[in-house]
Amino acid sequence: MPQFKTRKYAWPVRAIHWLSAILILVAYLTSELSEEIEEGEYAGPDWHVAAGLSLLLLFLPRVLARVLTRTPPIVPPPARWSVLAAKLTTLALVLFVVVQPVLGVLLVWSEGHALVVPFLDIAIPPMVALGHGAEDTLEEAHELLGNAFYAVIALHALAALWHHFARRDDTLRRML
């Protein structure tokens, strides 16, 4: 593998990236947990909701970290089509980490429940009145978008591995 000095993303960007990856994994692994809580089969914290709300709370720090820090160049530079694909994928991922939790909140409220914030003993009552049938529509949208989200995440991870092993550039090392 060629030797070159890798410039990394600033530590806040890397920390938010990997914390988000962990939260998404937790959300995925606990996606059925909310149903068990609703049916009274589980009385512990709703880790799925906790992960989703945490992702949403990380949005502003994520944007600030990216705006206030410099993005290190990829060495050797990739093709322009690759840069465009990376930017579109990043945009999709950032949109997912906002839209998916918002859909989850709206889904809880559409069921007429307050949003219980895990570990804080706070319940946020429904702030919008959603019409009849909203629950089913939101549940389908949340699940469909979640599956699309996981597919884009897989594409993102595969692209990082492709850059590392096939192109042999420093794309992956910049985030480690």
Backbone as a chain_set.jsonl record, in Angstrom:
{"seq": "MPQFKTRKYAWPVRAIHWLSAILILVAYLTSELSEEIEEGEYAGPDWHVAAGLSLLLLFLPRVLARVLTRTPPIVPPPARWSVLAAKLTTLALVLFVVVQPVLGVLLVWSEGHALVVPFLDIAIPPMVALGHGAEDTLEEAHELLGNAFYAVIALHALAALWHHFARRDDTLRRML", "coords": {"N": [[0.841, -1.174, 0.0], [0.575, 2.229, -0.836], [2.563, 4.738, 0.758], [1.616, 7.576, 2.493], [1.058, 10.732, 4.039], [-1.687, 10.859, 6.051], [-4.33, 13.019, 6.415], [-6.608, 13.626, 8.897], [-10.177, 13.827, 9.544], [-11.474, 16.393, 11.687], [-11.496, 15.811, 15.227], [-14.138, 16.138, 16.447], [-15.879, 15.664, 14.294], [-15.222, 13.032, 13.576], [-15.861, 11.725, 16.006], [-18.647, 12.19, 16.219], [-19.48, 10.898, 13.909], [-18.827, 8.135, 14.414], [-20.192, 7.701, 16.816], [-22.773, 8.093, 15.887], [-22.922, 5.897, 14.15], [-22.926, 3.813, 16.015], [-25.305, 4.406, 17.393], [-27.173, 4.066, 15.331], [-26.873, 1.344, 14.862], [-27.797, 0.383, 17.351], [-30.456, 1.307, 17.186], [-31.332, -0.227, 15.029], [-30.996, -2.875, 16.007], [-32.821, -2.866, 18.055], [-35.3, -2.457, 16.975], [-37.708, -3.837, 17.116], [-38.369, -3.571, 19.711], [-39.98, -1.431, 20.642], [-42.557, -2.252, 19.975], [-42.831, -4.45, 21.684], [-42.772, -3.14, 24.138], [-45.1, -1.621, 23.946], [-46.968, -3.674, 23.946], [-46.701, -4.581, 26.472], [-44.807, -6.501, 27.092], [-42.248, -5.943, 27.736], [-40.555, -4.008, 30.067], [-38.481, -2.246, 30.337], [-36.14, 0.436, 29.454], [-36.805, 2.186, 26.388], [-34.807, 1.508, 24.03], [-34.685, 1.839, 21.31], [-36.113, 4.194, 20.782], [-34.527, 5.899, 22.328], [-32.089, 5.79, 20.934], [-32.87, 6.854, 18.438], [-33.754, 9.474, 19.145], [-31.373, 10.461, 20.167], [-29.779, 10.475, 17.864], [-31.114, 12.461, 16.448], [-30.67, 14.643, 18.135], [-27.95, 14.932, 17.77], [-27.752, 16.15, 15.358], [-27.461, 19.04, 14.989], [-24.884, 19.556, 16.276], [-23.408, 17.941, 14.494], [-23.667, 19.229, 11.999], [-22.552, 21.735, 12.658], [-19.922, 20.94, 13.33], [-19.009, 20.015, 10.856], [-19.186, 22.341, 9.313], [-17.526, 24.133, 10.645], [-15.051, 22.98, 10.597], [-12.286, 21.823, 8.617], [-12.49, 19.841, 5.697], [-10.501, 17.138, 5.09], [-8.4, 16.565, 2.234], [-8.701, 13.848, -0.123], [-6.216, 11.482, -0.67], [-4.579, 9.513, -2.992], [-6.257, 11.912, -5.148], [-9.699, 11.269, -5.902], [-11.774, 10.299, -8.768], [-13.939, 12.69, -10.404], [-16.637, 11.847, -10.637], [-16.794, 10.089, -8.548], [-16.489, 11.726, -6.323], [-18.822, 13.245, -6.513], [-20.735, 11.202, -6.161], [-20.113, 10.49, -3.533], [-20.771, 12.857, -2.168], [-23.536, 12.985, -2.627], [-24.35, 10.636, -1.33], [-23.573, 11.227, 1.296], [-25.259, 13.417, 1.793], [-27.736, 12.098, 1.638], [-27.502, 10.377, 3.86], [-27.31, 12.24, 5.983], [-29.808, 13.468, 5.766], [-31.41, 11.244, 6.339], [-30.794, 10.798, 9.093], [-32.159, 12.818, 10.258], [-34.823, 12.872, 9.232], [-35.793, 10.25, 9.728], [-35.878, 9.888, 12.653], [-37.73, 11.985, 13.18], [-40.006, 11.058, 11.846], [-40.449, 8.845, 13.473], [-41.119, 10.082, 15.935], [-43.469, 11.425, 15.161], [-44.992, 9.185, 14.558], [-45.357, 7.968, 17.087], [-46.847, 10.005, 18.303], [-49.063, 9.978, 16.588], [-50.344, 7.749, 17.386], [-51.548, 8.605, 19.591], [-50.085, 8.765, 21.892], [-47.879, 10.072, 24.409], [-44.539, 11.16, 23.854], [-42.161, 9.392, 25.352], [-39.221, 10.211, 26.835], [-36.464, 8.347, 27.059], [-34.691, 7.521, 30.063], [-34.865, 10.084, 31.157], [-37.265, 10.607, 32.311], [-39.26, 12.154, 31.15], [-42.131, 13.14, 29.439], [-43.344, 13.945, 26.365], [-46.132, 15.428, 25.248], [-48.419, 14.799, 22.473], [-47.845, 17.083, 19.87], [-48.94, 17.788, 17.537], [-51.925, 17.408, 15.681], [-52.843, 14.58, 14.14], [-54.409, 13.229, 11.311], [-56.993, 10.698, 10.755], [-55.794, 7.462, 10.073], [-53.195, 8.196, 9.856], [-51.357, 6.934, 11.491], [-50.877, 4.335, 10.394], [-49.812, 5.05, 7.886], [-47.549, 6.541, 8.644], [-46.145, 4.567, 10.052], [-45.557, 2.73, 8.009], [-44.002, 4.392, 6.35], [-41.871, 4.979, 8.089], [-40.738, 2.446, 8.433], [-40.138, 1.709, 5.751], [-38.401, 3.799, 4.98], [-36.429, 3.337, 6.86], [-35.393, 0.866, 5.978], [-34.376, 1.678, 3.489], [-32.475, 3.444, 4.436], [-30.673, 1.693, 5.747], [-29.722, 0.367, 3.508], [-28.37, 2.431, 2.153], [-26.445, 2.985, 4.053], [-25.005, 0.586, 3.96], [-24.006, 0.782, 1.35], [-22.376, 3.019, 1.714], [-20.485, 2.01, 3.574], [-19.373, -0.088, 2.041], [-18.28, 1.416, -0.036], [-16.305, 2.809, 1.363], [-14.625, 0.685, 2.056], [-13.928, -0.162, -0.513], [-12.498, 2.08, -1.401], [-10.352, 1.874, 0.374], [-9.179, -0.728, -0.003], [-9.216, -1.315, -2.817], [-8.799, 1.106, -4.349], [-6.831, 2.092, -2.772], [-6.526, 4.513, -1.394], [-6.675, 7.239, 1.026], [-9.222, 7.541, 2.094], [-10.809, 6.062, 4.0], [-9.063, 5.992, 6.212], [-9.023, 8.667, 6.951], [-11.252, 8.971, 8.55], [-10.814, 7.41, 10.718]], "CA": [[0.0, 0.0, 0.0], [1.401, 3.43, -0.893], [2.7, 5.477, 2.01], [1.445, 9.014, 2.435], [0.56, 11.31, 5.29], [-3.135, 10.987, 6.048], [-4.926, 14.073, 7.23], [-7.878, 13.122, 9.396], [-11.228, 14.767, 9.901], [-11.348, 16.894, 13.054], [-12.008, 14.804, 16.159], [-15.594, 16.159, 16.655], [-16.533, 15.034, 13.143], [-15.02, 11.583, 13.714], [-16.609, 11.248, 17.17], [-20.079, 12.178, 15.877], [-19.663, 9.847, 12.894], [-18.816, 6.798, 15.013], [-21.302, 7.644, 17.768], [-23.97, 7.894, 15.057], [-22.915, 4.505, 13.688], [-23.345, 2.984, 17.157], [-26.724, 4.671, 17.649], [-27.942, 3.437, 14.249], [-26.845, -0.091, 15.152], [-28.72, 0.169, 18.475], [-31.815, 1.476, 16.658], [-31.629, -1.401, 14.196], [-31.113, -4.082, 16.831], [-33.958, -2.755, 18.983], [-36.453, -1.956, 16.222], [-38.932, -4.525, 17.544], [-38.532, -3.334, 21.137], [-41.102, -0.527, 20.884], [-43.779, -3.049, 19.924], [-42.889, -5.243, 22.908], [-43.116, -2.212, 25.219], [-46.505, -1.296, 23.767], [-47.767, -4.854, 24.296], [-46.472, -4.898, 27.873], [-43.905, -7.647, 27.22], [-40.935, -5.448, 28.162], [-40.794, -2.813, 30.88], [-37.252, -1.459, 30.445], [-36.067, 1.639, 28.604], [-36.981, 1.973, 24.946], [-33.509, 1.821, 23.431], [-34.914, 2.273, 19.929], [-36.459, 5.621, 20.87], [-33.344, 6.604, 22.846], [-31.115, 5.91, 19.841], [-33.413, 7.777, 17.443], [-33.717, 10.844, 19.663], [-29.961, 10.847, 20.266], [-29.352, 10.825, 16.5], [-31.706, 13.747, 16.122], [-29.963, 15.654, 18.927], [-26.599, 15.104, 17.224], [-27.786, 16.803, 14.047], [-26.863, 20.378, 15.014], [-23.426, 19.44, 16.431], [-22.845, 17.363, 13.273], [-23.586, 20.289, 10.99], [-21.562, 22.715, 13.12], [-18.579, 20.354, 13.222], [-18.619, 19.975, 9.44], [-19.05, 23.703, 8.808], [-16.442, 24.837, 11.328], [-13.759, 22.308, 10.414], [-11.874, 21.592, 7.243], [-12.545, 18.47, 5.203], [-9.186, 16.816, 4.522], [-8.466, 16.03, 0.869], [-8.412, 12.431, -0.318], [-4.928, 11.295, -1.352], [-4.627, 10.373, -4.168], [-7.599, 12.425, -5.421], [-10.566, 10.369, -6.681], [-12.425, 10.842, -9.962], [-15.033, 13.628, -10.092], [-17.898, 11.13, -10.452], [-16.72, 9.491, -7.227], [-16.722, 12.807, -5.365], [-20.247, 13.547, -6.588], [-21.447, 10.089, -5.522], [-19.872, 10.596, -2.09], [-21.547, 13.988, -1.658], [-24.953, 12.597, -2.639], [-24.536, 9.64, -0.281], [-23.493, 11.943, 2.567], [-26.502, 14.172, 1.918], [-28.803, 11.136, 1.959], [-27.318, 9.911, 5.242], [-27.654, 13.334, 6.893], [-31.27, 13.59, 5.734], [-31.961, 10.089, 7.048], [-30.67, 10.91, 10.547], [-33.141, 13.799, 10.71], [-36.179, 12.491, 8.843], [-36.202, 8.994, 10.355], [-36.357, 10.13, 14.019], [-38.939, 12.817, 13.156], [-41.108, 10.138, 11.528], [-40.704, 8.046, 14.678], [-41.846, 10.927, 16.894], [-44.821, 11.606, 14.63], [-45.671, 7.898, 14.679], [-45.782, 7.838, 18.489], [-47.93, 10.959, 18.535], [-50.247, 9.585, 15.819], [-51.015, 6.702, 18.169], [-52.158, 9.272, 20.729], [-49.213, 8.627, 23.06], [-46.816, 11.042, 24.638], [-43.21, 10.63, 23.557], [-41.411, 9.231, 26.586], [-37.789, 10.339, 26.598], [-35.821, 7.376, 27.949], [-33.695, 7.91, 31.067], [-35.07, 11.432, 31.67], [-38.579, 10.681, 32.934], [-39.972, 13.251, 30.503], [-43.089, 12.705, 28.426], [-43.74, 15.079, 25.529], [-47.447, 15.102, 24.677], [-48.531, 15.079, 21.036], [-47.85, 18.515, 19.565], [-49.68, 17.979, 16.295], [-53.07, 16.511, 15.524], [-52.709, 13.872, 12.868], [-55.699, 12.702, 10.895], [-57.256, 9.26, 10.774], [-54.964, 6.706, 9.146], [-51.81, 8.682, 9.877], [-50.519, 5.946, 12.176], [-50.449, 3.303, 9.433], [-48.965, 5.683, 6.872], [-46.261, 6.868, 9.265], [-45.44, 3.324, 10.364], [-45.015, 2.218, 6.747], [-42.939, 5.298, 5.91], [-40.736, 4.799, 9.002], [-40.112, 1.158, 8.122], [-39.592, 1.772, 4.391], [-37.242, 4.685, 5.005], [-35.396, 2.641, 7.633], [-34.753, -0.115, 5.095], [-33.578, 2.429, 2.521], [-31.364, 3.975, 5.231], [-29.69, 0.625, 5.936], [-29.105, 0.095, 2.204], [-27.41, 3.504, 1.877], [-25.337, 2.761, 4.988], [-24.21, -0.511, 3.396], [-23.296, 1.363, 0.212], [-21.354, 3.894, 2.304], [-19.435, 1.153, 4.143], [-18.7, -0.771, 0.93], [-17.462, 2.405, -0.748], [-15.117, 3.06, 2.19], [-13.747, -0.48, 1.902], [-13.418, -0.12, -1.89], [-11.438, 3.101, -1.418], [-9.206, 1.418, 1.154], [-8.524, -1.929, -0.534], [-9.072, -1.314, -4.274], [-8.138, 2.351, -4.772], [-5.686, 2.294, -1.876], [-6.375, 5.906, -0.982], [-6.799, 7.413, 2.475], [-10.602, 7.907, 2.432], [-11.207, 5.43, 5.253], [-8.146, 6.4, 7.297], [-9.354, 10.026, 7.399], [-12.328, 8.912, 9.532], [-10.416, 6.558, 11.851]], "C": [[0.888, 1.239, 0.0], [1.426, 4.141, 0.458], [2.512, 6.965, 1.739], [0.856, 9.477, 3.747], [-0.945, 11.5, 5.165], [-3.556, 12.121, 6.961], [-6.31, 13.595, 7.616], [-8.906, 14.248, 9.527], [-10.969, 15.231, 11.325], [-12.017, 15.896, 14.003], [-13.51, 14.926, 16.42], [-16.35, 15.483, 15.513], [-16.416, 13.514, 13.25], [-15.838, 11.022, 14.874], [-18.104, 11.159, 16.862], [-20.377, 11.093, 14.855], [-19.783, 8.472, 13.548], [-19.882, 6.642, 16.085], [-22.616, 7.423, 17.02], [-24.056, 6.461, 14.56], [-23.389, 3.567, 14.8], [-24.839, 3.164, 17.425], [-27.607, 4.031, 16.575], [-27.983, 1.926, 14.451], [-27.804, -0.427, 16.293], [-30.164, 0.284, 17.993], [-32.236, 0.263, 15.837], [-31.894, -2.637, 15.057], [-32.315, -4.052, 17.762], [-35.236, -2.307, 18.279], [-37.762, -2.628, 16.618], [-39.269, -4.234, 19.0], [-39.737, -2.456, 21.45], [-42.428, -1.278, 20.872], [-43.938, -3.889, 21.186], [-43.264, -4.374, 24.1], [-44.603, -1.901, 25.163], [-47.407, -2.452, 24.192], [-47.544, -5.299, 25.736], [-45.541, -6.066, 28.113], [-42.522, -7.245, 27.725], [-41.164, -4.141, 28.898], [-39.565, -1.923, 31.014], [-37.281, -0.239, 29.556], [-36.227, 1.277, 27.127], [-35.711, 2.44, 24.244], [-33.66, 2.306, 21.995], [-35.218, 3.772, 19.901], [-35.249, 6.424, 21.351], [-32.318, 6.817, 21.741], [-31.594, 6.917, 18.8], [-33.361, 9.223, 17.904], [-32.276, 11.343, 19.782], [-29.404, 11.232, 18.898], [-29.864, 12.203, 16.112], [-30.992, 14.878, 16.872], [-28.553, 15.913, 18.412], [-26.573, 15.884, 15.906], [-27.094, 18.165, 14.054], [-25.356, 20.317, 15.269], [-22.743, 18.868, 15.192], [-22.644, 18.438, 12.211], [-22.535, 21.322, 11.392], [-20.134, 22.188, 12.967], [-18.114, 20.334, 11.773], [-18.377, 21.367, 8.877], [-17.808, 24.389, 9.386], [-15.076, 24.176, 11.167], [-13.517, 22.05, 8.936], [-12.008, 20.106, 6.89], [-11.195, 18.15, 4.569], [-9.327, 16.226, 3.117], [-8.14, 14.529, 0.854], [-7.125, 12.33, -1.132], [-4.802, 9.823, -1.726], [-6.069, 10.774, -4.477], [-8.426, 11.441, -6.261], [-11.123, 11.07, -7.923], [-13.585, 11.745, -9.541], [-16.352, 12.909, -9.857], [-17.953, 10.516, -9.059], [-16.997, 10.52, -6.135], [-18.206, 13.166, -5.336], [-21.067, 12.45, -5.905], [-21.3, 10.148, -4.003], [-20.703, 11.719, -1.483], [-23.032, 13.663, -1.607], [-25.259, 11.58, -1.539], [-24.506, 10.301, 1.094], [-24.763, 12.749, 2.814], [-27.653, 13.245, 2.302], [-28.698, 10.678, 3.409], [-27.698, 10.996, 6.251], [-29.173, 13.542, 6.924], [-31.928, 12.446, 6.503], [-31.913, 10.283, 8.565], [-31.567, 12.012, 11.114], [-34.559, 13.285, 10.458], [-36.65, 11.239, 9.589], [-36.652, 9.196, 11.81], [-37.633, 10.993, 14.068], [-40.151, 11.956, 12.809], [-41.468, 9.278, 12.741], [-41.488, 8.821, 15.719], [-43.289, 11.108, 16.436], [-45.637, 10.316, 14.734], [-46.19, 7.692, 16.106], [-46.96, 8.766, 18.75], [-49.199, 10.574, 17.779], [-51.036, 8.49, 16.524], [-51.693, 7.287, 19.404], [-51.337, 9.193, 22.002], [-48.289, 9.83, 23.178], [-45.497, 10.37, 24.277], [-42.431, 10.587, 24.865], [-39.922, 9.263, 26.242], [-37.079, 9.413, 27.575], [-34.766, 8.018, 28.846], [-33.925, 9.297, 31.667], [-36.409, 11.605, 32.375], [-39.361, 11.899, 32.448], [-40.899, 12.642, 29.464], [-43.563, 13.941, 27.665], [-45.07, 14.721, 24.868], [-47.478, 15.415, 23.179], [-48.665, 16.578, 20.779], [-48.546, 18.832, 18.251], [-50.831, 16.984, 16.28], [-52.96, 15.877, 14.138], [-54.029, 13.186, 12.554], [-55.793, 11.187, 10.983], [-56.407, 8.565, 9.71], [-53.507, 7.134, 9.144], [-50.877, 7.647, 10.492], [-49.987, 4.9, 11.199], [-49.5, 3.865, 8.384], [-47.579, 5.982, 7.436], [-45.463, 5.611, 9.599], [-44.812, 2.724, 9.115], [-43.848, 3.073, 6.265], [-41.685, 5.111, 6.768], [-39.993, 3.496, 8.681], [-39.454, 1.174, 6.743], [-38.336, 2.641, 4.35], [-36.093, 4.05, 5.784], [-34.658, 1.632, 6.767], [-33.892, 0.572, 4.034], [-32.319, 2.982, 3.204], [-30.283, 2.918, 5.386], [-28.996, 0.277, 4.624], [-28.057, 1.161, 1.868], [-26.201, 3.386, 2.806], [-24.419, 1.651, 4.467], [-23.391, -0.013, 2.208], [-22.133, 2.231, 0.696], [-20.176, 3.062, 2.832], [-18.662, 0.427, 3.039], [-17.806, 0.18, 0.141], [-16.186, 2.711, 0.037], [-14.117, 1.915, 2.054], [-13.132, -0.52, 0.49], [-12.283, 0.898, -1.993], [-10.173, 2.583, -0.736], [-8.445, 0.281, 0.461], [-8.305, -1.915, -2.045], [-8.328, -0.054, -4.76], [-6.877, 2.632, -3.982], [-5.429, 3.769, -1.57], [-6.65, 6.025, 0.517], [-8.214, 7.803, 2.921], [-11.013, 7.34, 3.787], [-10.346, 5.906, 6.417], [-8.448, 7.808, 7.798], [-10.414, 10.026, 8.503], [-11.973, 8.047, 10.75], [-9.629, 7.333, 12.903]], "O": [[1.857, 1.299, 0.757], [0.442, 4.143, 1.198], [3.166, 7.538, 0.868], [0.232, 8.703, 4.473], [-1.419, 12.215, 4.282], [-3.181, 12.169, 8.132], [-7.098, 13.203, 6.756], [-8.569, 15.43, 9.607], [-10.311, 14.529, 12.093], [-12.979, 15.223, 13.633], [-14.147, 13.89, 16.608], [-17.351, 14.804, 15.746], [-17.393, 12.794, 13.039], [-16.445, 9.958, 14.745], [-18.752, 10.17, 17.203], [-21.418, 10.44, 14.929], [-20.725, 7.73, 13.271], [-20.429, 5.551, 16.248], [-23.469, 6.657, 17.467], [-25.136, 5.871, 14.546], [-24.16, 2.64, 14.553], [-25.554, 2.189, 17.657], [-28.678, 3.51, 16.887], [-29.02, 1.3, 14.232], [-28.542, -1.409, 16.215], [-31.004, -0.543, 18.348], [-33.368, -0.209, 15.946], [-32.88, -3.348, 14.863], [-32.778, -5.101, 18.21], [-36.161, -1.826, 18.932], [-38.826, -2.029, 16.465], [-40.34, -4.61, 19.474], [-40.445, -2.708, 22.425], [-43.321, -0.979, 21.664], [-45.046, -4.03, 21.704], [-43.997, -4.821, 24.982], [-45.289, -1.911, 26.185], [-48.489, -2.23, 24.737], [-48.131, -6.287, 26.176], [-45.482, -6.583, 29.229], [-41.719, -8.101, 28.098], [-41.882, -3.266, 28.414], [-39.609, -0.932, 31.742], [-38.313, 0.09, 28.97], [-35.831, 0.197, 26.689], [-35.565, 3.615, 23.909], [-32.847, 3.098, 21.518], [-34.653, 4.517, 19.101], [-34.979, 7.509, 20.835], [-31.742, 7.899, 21.623], [-30.811, 7.743, 18.331], [-32.968, 10.104, 17.14], [-31.998, 12.515, 19.526], [-28.65, 12.198, 18.78], [-29.141, 13.007, 15.523], [-30.742, 15.942, 16.306], [-28.019, 17.005, 18.602], [-25.506, 16.233, 15.402], [-26.231, 18.421, 13.214], [-24.601, 20.968, 14.547], [-21.623, 19.262, 14.867], [-21.578, 18.537, 11.604], [-21.722, 21.738, 10.567], [-19.244, 22.915, 12.525], [-16.947, 20.607, 11.494], [-17.476, 21.564, 8.063], [-17.125, 25.138, 8.687], [-14.058, 24.748, 11.558], [-14.441, 22.063, 8.123], [-11.678, 19.233, 7.692], [-10.786, 18.814, 3.616], [-10.265, 15.475, 2.846], [-7.406, 14.023, 1.704], [-6.965, 13.004, -2.15], [-4.911, 8.963, -0.852], [-7.002, 10.059, -4.111], [-7.916, 10.852, -7.214], [-10.96, 12.278, -8.097], [-14.145, 11.585, -8.457], [-17.117, 13.303, -8.976], [-19.022, 10.429, -8.455], [-17.659, 10.218, -5.142], [-18.78, 13.366, -4.266], [-21.993, 12.748, -5.15], [-22.256, 9.886, -3.273], [-21.276, 11.557, -0.406], [-23.714, 14.024, -0.648], [-26.305, 11.653, -0.894], [-25.319, 9.975, 1.959], [-25.284, 12.759, 3.929], [-28.449, 13.567, 3.184], [-29.708, 10.601, 4.109], [-28.337, 10.704, 7.261], [-29.75, 13.767, 7.988], [-32.894, 12.662, 7.235], [-32.882, 9.969, 9.255], [-31.713, 12.121, 12.331], [-35.391, 13.267, 11.365], [-37.796, 11.184, 10.034], [-37.724, 8.714, 12.174], [-38.51, 10.757, 14.899], [-41.212, 12.11, 13.414], [-42.643, 9.016, 13.002], [-42.418, 8.287, 16.323], [-44.221, 10.961, 17.227], [-46.843, 10.363, 14.974], [-47.336, 7.287, 16.3], [-47.957, 8.36, 19.348], [-50.301, 10.815, 18.271], [-52.234, 8.321, 16.294], [-52.333, 6.566, 20.17], [-51.835, 9.518, 23.08], [-47.968, 10.502, 22.198], [-45.363, 9.151, 24.384], [-42.082, 11.629, 25.42], [-39.433, 8.448, 25.46], [-37.086, 9.657, 28.781], [-34.051, 8.933, 28.439], [-33.229, 9.659, 32.616], [-36.657, 12.65, 32.976], [-40.03, 12.58, 33.225], [-40.512, 11.75, 28.71], [-44.117, 14.868, 28.255], [-45.13, 13.822, 24.029], [-46.666, 16.195, 22.682], [-49.491, 17.254, 21.393], [-48.721, 19.997, 17.893], [-50.723, 15.872, 16.796], [-52.984, 16.56, 13.114], [-54.679, 12.63, 13.439], [-54.81, 10.494, 11.247], [-56.319, 9.035, 8.576], [-52.673, 6.5, 8.496], [-49.734, 7.501, 10.058], [-48.79, 4.615, 11.178], [-48.504, 3.232, 8.036], [-46.564, 5.714, 6.793], [-44.241, 5.592, 9.447], [-43.671, 2.263, 9.149], [-42.827, 2.546, 5.824], [-40.571, 5.085, 6.246], [-38.762, 3.464, 8.663], [-38.327, 0.701, 6.59], [-37.329, 2.258, 3.755], [-34.927, 4.201, 5.418], [-33.43, 1.55, 6.818], [-32.8, 0.098, 3.717], [-31.237, 2.984, 2.618], [-29.103, 3.205, 5.181], [-27.815, -0.071, 4.62], [-26.984, 0.839, 1.359], [-25.07, 3.653, 2.398], [-23.196, 1.773, 4.53], [-22.215, -0.35, 2.077], [-21.036, 2.174, 0.14], [-19.016, 3.377, 2.566], [-17.436, 0.338, 3.096], [-16.717, -0.193, -0.296], [-15.114, 2.856, -0.549], [-12.911, 2.143, 1.95], [-11.963, -0.869, 0.326], [-11.242, 0.625, -2.591], [-9.062, 2.822, -1.208], [-7.22, 0.322, 0.353], [-7.302, -2.45, -2.516], [-7.345, -0.153, -5.494], [-5.971, 3.318, -4.453], [-4.284, 4.216, -1.495], [-6.837, 5.016, 1.196], [-8.385, 8.339, 4.016], [-11.517, 8.077, 4.634], [-10.866, 6.192, 7.496], [-8.161, 8.12, 8.954], [-10.478, 10.96, 9.302], [-12.749, 7.966, 11.702], [-9.223, 6.761, 13.916]]}, "num_chains": 1, "name": "protein.A"}
